Amino acid sequence: MIPVTTLKDKKVALFGLGGSGFATARALISGGAEVTAWDDNPDSVAKASAEGIRTEDLHSIDWSQQALFVLSPGVPLTHPKPHWTVDLARAAGVEIVGDVELFVRERRAHAPDCPFIAITGTNGKSTTTALIAHILNSAGYDTQLGGNIGTAVLTLDPPKAGRFFVVECSSYQIDLAPTLNPSAGILLNLTPDHLDRHGTMQHYADVKERLVAGSDVAVIGIDDSHSALIADRVERAGVKVVRISRRSVVAEGIYAEGAKLIQAAGGAMLPFADLDGIQTLRGSHNAQNAAAAVAACLAVGVSADDIRAGLASFPGLKHRMQPVGKRGRVVFVNDSKATNADAAAPALSSYDRIYWIAGGLPKSGGITTLAPYFPRIAKAYLIGEAAAEFAATLGEAVPYEISGTLERAVAHAAADAERDESGSSAVMLSPACASFDQYKNFEVRGDAFVSHVAALDGMTMLIGPATGEK
């Protein structure tokens, strides 16, 4: 835990008692703050009270006495309209922040020089975050991984000299972190997302820009127009910018030529790493993720050799294009996190011959946008509520069967792939659907896939069964 010592003996109001909210309340109390917490869910309030956290309806507190208001990133700050607590805090002139801002202040107070890499972007940020942490860990650095990737940042070990922090930041977290100042800040890309919470694409982009604008070194993907303009603006403001691209050559930075990463510096274009053969970094989207990781790690002083070794040994992000087993020429890939068609596209673009397990609780639009990848699919195995709809979309373009269950789909796909004499192939769970018709969440679905794969005869598992750990 990171005790929030910068608010010792001060009154702090807190709203939102989910996982990160609880962690924040504990960190504030541990640091000596006088916390008053609340949530719109009575069960969350009761749980907090039972754990000794002081709770009170924030309608009734004296806001003029509050030094700070800490808001959960899941609660609207601006759109579609500010939460009622936001209105009360603003009316009283109380600053509104989130847990990432509290971390930033603790780092600044206790170990301002400890390396801090922050990652944001519409797509790829979790993989990039995990990759950077893996490179640092592999090189022997004391590394703390958290933020939007699933571990509340205030549950990490406290900042100290030589300790590296790798923190994934959502737009909501950035919006609540006004003094965010990473050693290296990464903006991977920008496409329309979360506009219900940001109102317009421009506001969404403006929020994301804050992360790199406050960085010592800004690593920015320039393959979309919003991010390219941000790179130019941030550079004009005096920040050192390292541009990355998976589509074009950059004059200074890291770019991809297919699976090769090229480092451009001082007019020279030098090969840095070859991702070919690294199963967990297949595809041009992962070339961008790897380029960002390389640039950020170089910025915080990691050696080129340590970075290359970390790339080569990356086990992949659990449930995201993760190779989990191999039998002969067939690799088994867990892409359970692909809960819609757009999310499934990167995996389908990364293998040439696929035995595709798809289906679940369908999302709007189905899989029609995946038609360009249909020629890569040797056969589809359809499960869950979406099976009939997906079968209609596939039509005569792709051979398919309605397997119904994941266990049956794995068994049939594995058998068909083993008989395939055309070369290497992948049995891939990339459902393009939510999991809730058959599983609690995509993690449980992915673990079930791993278990079914592990049960097949003659398998060489690349991870532990149902653990995702290499």
Salt bridges, closest charged atoms under 4 A:
ASP9 OD2 - LYS8 NZ 3.41
GLU34 OE1 - LYS11 NZ 3.14
ASP40 OD2 - HIS83 NE2 2.93
GLU51 OE1 - ARG26 NH2 2.88
GLU56 OE1 - ARG54 NH2 2.98
ASP57 OD1 - HIS59 ND1 2.96
GLU95 OE2 - ARG105 NH2 2.95
GLU101 OE2 - ARG105 NE 2.70
GLU106 OE1 - HIS110 NE2 3.14
ASP142 OD2 - ARG163 NE 2.85
ASP175 OD1 - ARG210 NH1 2.73
ASP193 OD2 - HIS194 NE2 3.31
GLU209 OE1 - ARG233 NH2 2.83
ASP232 OD1 - ARG243 NH2 2.93
GLU235 OE1 - ARG243 NH2 2.97
ASP274 OD2 - LYS260 NZ 3.71
ASP305 OD1 - ARG308 NH1 2.99
ASP335 OD1 - ARG320 NH1 2.36
ASP352 OD1 - ARG376 NH1 3.18
GLU401 OE1 - LYS379 NZ 3.31
GLU401 OE2 - HIS412 ND1 2.67
ASP416 OD2 - LYS379 NZ 3.34
ASP416 OD1 - ARG419 NH2 2.48
GLU418 OE1 - ARG327 NH2 3.46
ASP420 OD2 - ARG353 NE 2.36
ASP447 OD1 - LYS318 NZ 3.39
ASP447 OD1 - HIS319 NE2 3.73
